[in-house]
Amino acid sequence: MMISVIMPVYNSQPFLHKAINSILNQTMGNFQPIIINDGSTDNSEEIILAYNDSRIQYYKQENQGVAAARNKGLELAEGDFVIFQDSDDISLPMRFERLMSGVGNENIGIVHSDAMLINQDDMSIGYWHAHNIDRSSLLRFFIKIGSPIIGPTIMVRRQALTDFSYDTSLSIGEDNNMIYQILKNWEDKHISEPLYLYRRHTSNTTKTQISSLHLIKLINSHSLIELVPELDWENADHAENEIAACAIISTFLFKRGAVVEAKELLNNALLASKGKNVQIFVSALAKLVLGQYQDALDLLERYKEKDHIIVNYIGECLAYMGQIDLAKEHFIESLHLKPDYTEPIDNLKSVGGIRNMNLLDRSWEKFRRK
């Protein structure tokens, strides 16, 4: 099995030596390093050309962005698997070998790891823990939280990338789009080890920004029934369900920081709901995102018959108001009404975690000062 390693480079002079060395010094030898110079204007090219290593495949193009550079890398890739490496990050020497050990069967399309965060001086500044995710909750997770996988840590089966290309309109979130497309059809394997050192510095702050464009594209590529399956699409009024779905999606967008898009969606839902039964629900969610929890609670309590969704959002209001135990009872009641409803499950994680978070693996506390 051979691995192709794709490294886009754009003005990475300060960190490029360490990044390239971390690839060339892997314990696993059968790999194809592909370096795409995306129109660098610093000394990146001189650094690359100074390597006298026949394994390196070098390609230079005009600056088109990281997505286009990765697409070119995919064109050149000959390996059975593809690994991505940013030009300012570092792979630990056994990274490729450990990722390959995670390929347990032919259904695994992505193997990924944890990452240690480092700054421009190589100092440790944090830790990112990834995890596997069930396909049934994939879409909601990507909308509410983002990718469960740390993009640069992945190794992808080449077959899983058939007919795939990065969306060049996305300057942020292009990794998330690729990971989502693959996870819809393939299994993933998480290696719970920090095999990748992920750098944070002043010239790559966009890595941490939220891509509203990616999020909106993801939402627009799915039907409201797919996005909000907890509504009764078979028996309830379809038009009112669409309004309620838009209001629910707007709350997710607010929490992700896509405020402009969230406001537009919520305002449209408020206008469309006037004079309809769903108006109370939409108004309650508007109060909820504004932090007017008692007003939201009063509106939701006006429903004589409360379904699983109303009960869940009553619980959210109570939780925000500090009534944790009462909120917990509502989340559990919501699950009794609809056991496959994911929101109360997430909310139970929250109300449990704020009291005390117990992690099975506590080895990370070893060097913490008492």
C-alpha positions as CSV (number, residue, x, y, z in Angstrom):
1,M,0.0,0.0,0.0
2,M,1.4,3.4,-1.0
3,I,0.4,6.8,0.5
4,S,0.4,10.1,-1.4
5,V,1.1,13.1,0.8
6,I,-0.3,16.4,-0.5
7,M,1.3,19.6,0.9
8,P,0.0,23.0,-0.5
9,V,2.5,25.7,0.1
10,Y,1.9,29.5,0.1
11,N,4.5,31.8,1.7
12,S,5.4,29.2,4.4
13,Q,9.1,30.1,4.6
14,P,9.4,30.2,8.4
15,F,8.0,26.8,9.0
16,L,8.5,24.9,5.7
17,H,11.7,23.1,6.6
18,K,10.2,21.5,9.7
19,A,7.0,20.6,7.8
20,I,8.9,18.9,4.9
21,N,11.4,17.2,7.2
22,S,8.5,15.7,9.3
23,I,7.2,14.0,6.1
24,L,10.5,12.8,4.8
25,N,11.5,11.3,8.2
26,Q,8.5,9.0,8.7
27,T,9.0,5.5,10.0
28,M,6.9,4.2,7.0
29,G,8.9,4.5,3.8
30,N,6.4,3.8,0.9
31,F,4.9,7.2,0.2
32,Q,4.8,9.9,-2.5
33,P,5.4,13.5,-1.2
34,I,3.6,16.0,-3.5
35,I,4.3,19.7,-2.9
36,I,2.2,22.2,-4.6
37,N,3.6,25.7,-4.6
38,D,0.5,28.0,-4.9
39,G,2.3,31.1,-6.2
40,S,4.4,31.8,-3.1
41,T,6.2,35.2,-3.2
42,D,8.7,34.4,-0.4
43,N,11.6,32.0,-0.4
44,S,9.4,28.9,-0.2
45,E,10.5,27.7,-3.6
46,E,14.1,27.9,-2.8
47,I,13.6,25.9,0.3
48,I,11.7,23.2,-1.6
49,L,14.2,22.9,-4.4
50,A,17.1,22.6,-2.0
51,Y,15.9,19.1,-1.0
52,N,17.8,16.5,-3.0
53,D,15.2,13.8,-2.5
54,S,13.9,11.9,-5.6
55,R,10.7,11.1,-3.8
56,I,9.5,14.7,-3.8
57,Q,7.1,15.6,-6.7
58,Y,7.0,19.4,-7.0
59,Y,4.5,21.4,-8.9
60,K,4.2,25.2,-9.1
61,Q,1.1,27.2,-10.1
62,E,-0.2,30.7,-10.0
63,N,-1.9,31.5,-6.7
64,Q,-5.4,30.0,-6.8
65,G,-6.0,29.2,-3.1
66,V,-5.5,26.1,-1.0
67,A,-8.6,24.2,-2.4
68,A,-7.2,24.5,-6.0
69,A,-3.8,23.4,-4.8
70,R,-5.2,20.3,-3.1
71,N,-7.2,19.5,-6.3
72,K,-3.9,19.6,-8.2
73,G,-2.4,17.3,-5.6
74,L,-5.2,14.9,-6.0
75,E,-4.6,14.8,-9.8
76,L,-1.0,13.9,-9.2
77,A,-1.7,11.4,-6.4
78,E,-0.9,7.8,-7.2
79,G,-1.2,6.2,-3.8
80,D,-3.9,3.9,-2.4
81,F,-4.4,6.4,0.4
82,V,-4.0,10.2,0.6
83,I,-2.6,12.2,3.5
84,F,-2.9,16.0,3.8
85,Q,-0.2,18.1,5.5
86,D,-0.3,21.8,5.9
87,S,3.0,23.5,5.2
88,D,3.3,25.1,8.6
89,D,2.5,22.0,10.6
90,I,4.4,18.9,11.8
91,S,3.8,15.2,11.5
92,L,5.2,13.0,14.3
93,P,7.6,10.4,12.8
94,M,5.2,7.4,13.3
95,R,2.1,9.3,12.0
96,F,1.8,7.5,8.6
97,E,2.4,4.1,10.2
98,R,-0.1,4.6,12.9
99,L,-2.8,5.9,10.5
100,M,-2.2,2.9,8.3
101,S,-2.7,0.6,11.3
102,G,-6.3,2.0,11.5
103,V,-7.3,0.6,8.1
104,G,-9.1,-2.5,9.5
105,N,-11.5,-3.2,6.6
106,E,-12.4,-2.0,3.2
107,N,-15.3,0.1,4.5
108,I,-13.1,2.6,6.3
109,G,-12.7,5.7,4.1
110,I,-11.0,8.0,6.6
111,V,-8.5,7.4,9.4
112,H,-7.8,10.4,11.6
113,S,-6.1,11.3,14.8
114,D,-6.0,13.9,17.6
115,A,-3.7,17.0,17.3
116,M,-1.6,19.0,19.6
117,L,-1.8,22.8,19.0
118,I,1.5,24.7,18.9
119,N,2.3,28.3,18.3
120,Q,4.9,30.0,16.1
121,D,7.7,29.1,18.6
122,D,6.7,25.4,18.7
123,M,5.3,25.8,22.2
124,S,2.3,23.7,23.1
125,I,-0.9,25.8,23.5
126,G,-3.6,23.2,23.5
127,Y,-5.0,19.8,22.5
128,W,-7.7,18.8,20.1
129,H,-9.6,15.5,20.6
130,A,-11.6,14.1,17.7
131,H,-14.0,11.2,17.6
132,N,-15.9,8.8,15.4
133,I,-19.5,9.7,14.6
134,D,-22.6,7.7,13.8
135,R,-23.8,8.3,10.2
136,S,-27.4,8.9,11.4
137,S,-26.4,12.0,13.3
138,L,-23.8,13.3,10.8
139,L,-25.8,16.1,9.2
140,R,-27.0,17.6,12.5
141,F,-23.5,17.4,14.0
142,F,-21.9,19.3,11.0
143,I,-24.6,22.0,11.2
144,K,-24.5,22.5,15.0
145,I,-20.9,21.9,15.7
146,G,-18.8,21.3,12.6
147,S,-16.6,18.4,11.7
148,P,-15.9,15.7,14.4
149,I,-12.6,15.2,12.6
150,I,-9.6,17.5,12.6
151,G,-9.1,18.1,8.9
152,P,-5.3,18.1,8.5
153,T,-5.0,14.9,10.5
154,I,-6.8,12.7,8.1
155,M,-5.7,9.9,5.8
156,V,-8.3,9.1,3.1
157,R,-8.8,6.0,0.9
158,R,-8.1,7.1,-2.6
159,Q,-11.3,5.3,-3.8
160,A,-13.3,7.5,-1.4
161,L,-12.1,10.5,-3.4
162,T,-13.4,9.3,-6.8
163,D,-15.2,12.1,-8.5
164,F,-14.5,14.5,-5.6
165,S,-12.8,17.8,-5.9
166,Y,-12.5,20.6,-3.4
167,D,-14.9,23.5,-3.7
168,T,-12.6,26.4,-4.8
169,S,-15.2,29.0,-3.7
170,L,-14.5,28.0,-0.1
171,S,-11.4,29.7,1.4
172,I,-12.4,28.3,4.8
173,G,-14.2,25.1,5.5
174,E,-13.1,23.2,2.4
175,D,-11.8,20.4,4.6
176,N,-15.2,20.1,6.3
177,N,-17.0,19.8,3.0
178,M,-14.7,17.0,1.9
179,I,-15.0,15.1,5.2
180,Y,-18.8,15.3,5.2
181,Q,-19.0,14.0,1.6
182,I,-16.9,11.0,2.5
183,L,-18.5,10.2,5.8
184,K,-21.9,10.0,4.1
185,N,-20.7,6.8,2.4
186,W,-17.7,5.5,4.3
187,E,-16.8,4.6,7.9
188,D,-14.1,6.4,9.8
189,K,-11.5,5.3,12.3
190,H,-10.2,7.5,15.1
191,I,-6.6,7.1,16.4
192,S,-6.7,8.7,19.9
193,E,-3.1,9.9,19.8
194,P,-1.6,13.4,18.9
195,L,0.1,12.4,15.7
196,Y,-0.1,15.9,14.3
197,L,1.2,19.2,15.6
198,Y,-1.3,21.9,14.4
199,R,0.2,25.3,14.3
200,R,-1.5,28.5,15.3
201,H,0.1,31.9,14.4
202,T,-0.8,35.3,13.3
203,S,-0.6,34.6,9.6
204,N,-3.0,31.7,9.7
205,T,-5.8,33.0,11.9
206,T,-8.3,32.2,9.2
207,K,-8.0,28.5,10.2
208,T,-10.0,29.2,13.3
209,Q,-12.7,31.3,11.6
210,I,-16.2,29.9,11.0
211,S,-17.1,29.5,7.3
212,S,-20.7,30.8,7.0
213,L,-20.5,30.1,3.3
214,H,-19.7,26.4,3.9
215,L,-22.4,26.1,6.4
216,I,-25.0,27.7,4.2
217,K,-24.0,25.6,1.2
218,L,-24.4,22.5,3.4
219,I,-27.8,23.5,4.5
220,N,-29.0,24.5,1.0
221,S,-27.9,21.1,-0.3
222,H,-30.5,19.3,1.9
223,S,-34.2,19.4,2.2
224,L,-35.9,20.7,5.3
225,I,-37.1,17.2,6.0
226,E,-33.5,16.0,6.1
227,L,-32.4,18.9,8.2
228,V,-35.1,18.8,10.8
229,P,-36.4,15.2,10.9
230,E,-37.9,15.6,14.4
231,L,-41.0,17.4,13.0
232,D,-44.0,15.4,12.0
233,W,-43.7,15.7,8.3
234,E,-46.3,13.0,7.5
235,N,-49.3,14.3,9.6
236,A,-48.7,17.9,10.5
237,D,-49.4,20.9,8.2
238,H,-46.4,21.0,5.7
239,A,-46.3,24.8,5.4
240,E,-46.2,25.2,9.2
241,N,-43.5,22.5,9.5
242,E,-41.4,24.4,7.0
243,I,-41.7,27.6,9.0
244,A,-40.8,25.8,12.2
245,A,-37.9,24.0,10.6
246,C,-36.4,27.4,9.4
247,A,-36.8,28.7,13.0
248,I,-35.0,25.7,14.4
249,I,-32.2,25.9,11.9
250,S,-31.8,29.6,12.7
251,T,-31.0,28.8,16.3
252,F,-28.1,26.5,15.1
253,L,-26.8,29.3,12.9
254,F,-26.8,31.8,15.8
255,K,-24.8,29.4,17.9
256,R,-22.3,28.8,15.1
257,G,-21.8,32.6,14.7
258,A,-23.5,32.9,11.3
259,V,-25.5,35.8,12.7
260,V,-26.5,37.5,9.5
261,E,-27.8,34.4,7.9
262,A,-29.5,33.3,11.2
263,K,-31.3,36.7,11.5
264,E,-32.5,36.6,7.9
265,L,-33.9,33.0,8.3
266,L,-35.5,33.8,11.7
267,N,-37.1,37.0,10.4
268,N,-38.5,35.3,7.4
269,A,-40.0,32.6,9.7
270,L,-41.5,35.2,12.0
271,L,-43.2,37.0,9.0
272,A,-44.4,33.7,7.5
273,S,-45.8,32.5,10.9
274,K,-48.2,35.4,11.5
275,G,-51.7,34.2,12.0
276,K,-50.7,30.6,12.0
277,N,-50.5,28.0,14.8
278,V,-46.8,27.9,14.6
279,Q,-46.4,31.6,15.4
280,I,-46.1,31.0,19.2
281,F,-43.3,28.4,18.6
282,V,-41.3,30.7,16.3
283,S,-41.7,33.7,18.6
284,A,-40.5,31.5,21.5
285,L,-37.4,30.5,19.6
286,A,-36.7,34.2,18.7
287,K,-36.9,35.0,22.4
288,L,-34.6,32.1,23.2
289,V,-31.8,33.2,20.9
290,L,-32.2,36.8,22.3
291,G,-31.6,35.5,25.8
292,Q,-35.1,36.3,27.0
293,Y,-35.6,32.9,28.6
294,Q,-38.6,33.7,30.8
295,D,-40.5,35.2,27.8
296,A,-39.7,32.1,25.7
297,L,-40.8,29.8,28.5
298,D,-44.1,31.7,28.9
299,L,-44.8,31.3,25.2
300,L,-44.0,27.6,25.1
301,E,-46.1,26.9,28.2
302,R,-49.2,28.3,26.3
303,Y,-49.3,25.0,24.4
304,K,-51.9,22.7,26.0
305,E,-50.6,19.7,24.2
306,K,-46.9,19.6,24.3
307,D,-45.0,17.4,21.9
308,H,-41.4,16.3,22.2
309,I,-40.1,19.5,20.6
310,I,-42.0,21.8,22.8
311,V,-41.0,19.8,25.9
312,N,-37.3,19.9,24.8
313,Y,-37.3,23.7,24.3
314,I,-39.0,24.3,27.6
315,G,-36.1,22.3,29.1
316,E,-33.7,24.5,27.3
317,C,-35.3,27.7,28.8
318,L,-35.2,26.2,32.3
319,A,-31.5,25.2,31.8
320,Y,-30.6,28.7,30.7
321,M,-32.4,30.0,33.8
322,G,-30.3,27.8,36.1
323,Q,-33.1,25.3,36.9
324,I,-30.9,22.3,35.8
325,D,-32.8,19.5,37.6
326,L,-36.1,20.5,36.2
327,A,-34.6,21.0,32.8
328,K,-33.2,17.4,33.0
329,E,-36.7,16.1,33.6
330,H,-38.0,17.8,30.5
331,F,-35.2,16.4,28.4
332,I,-35.9,12.9,29.6
333,E,-39.7,13.4,29.0
334,S,-38.9,14.6,25.5
335,L,-37.1,11.3,24.8
336,H,-40.0,9.3,26.2
337,L,-42.2,11.1,23.6
338,K,-39.6,10.5,20.8
339,P,-36.7,8.3,21.6
340,D,-34.7,9.1,18.4
341,Y,-34.8,12.9,18.9
342,T,-31.2,14.0,19.2
343,E,-31.6,17.5,20.7
344,P,-32.6,16.3,24.3
345,I,-29.7,13.8,24.1
346,D,-27.3,16.7,23.5
347,N,-28.9,18.8,26.2
348,L,-28.5,16.0,28.7
349,K,-24.8,16.0,27.9
350,S,-24.8,19.7,28.7
351,V,-26.6,19.6,31.9
352,G,-24.6,16.7,33.1
353,G,-21.3,18.2,32.0
354,I,-21.8,21.5,33.8
355,R,-22.1,19.7,37.1
356,N,-19.1,17.5,36.7
357,M,-17.3,16.1,33.7
358,N,-15.7,12.7,34.3
359,L,-13.4,11.4,31.5
360,L,-12.3,7.8,31.3
361,D,-8.8,8.8,30.1
362,R,-7.4,11.3,32.7
363,S,-3.7,10.9,31.6
364,W,-3.8,14.5,30.3
365,E,-3.8,15.7,33.9
366,K,-0.4,14.2,34.7
367,F,1.5,17.5,34.4
368,R,-1.2,19.8,35.6
369,R,-0.1,21.8,38.7
370,K,-2.3,21.2,41.7
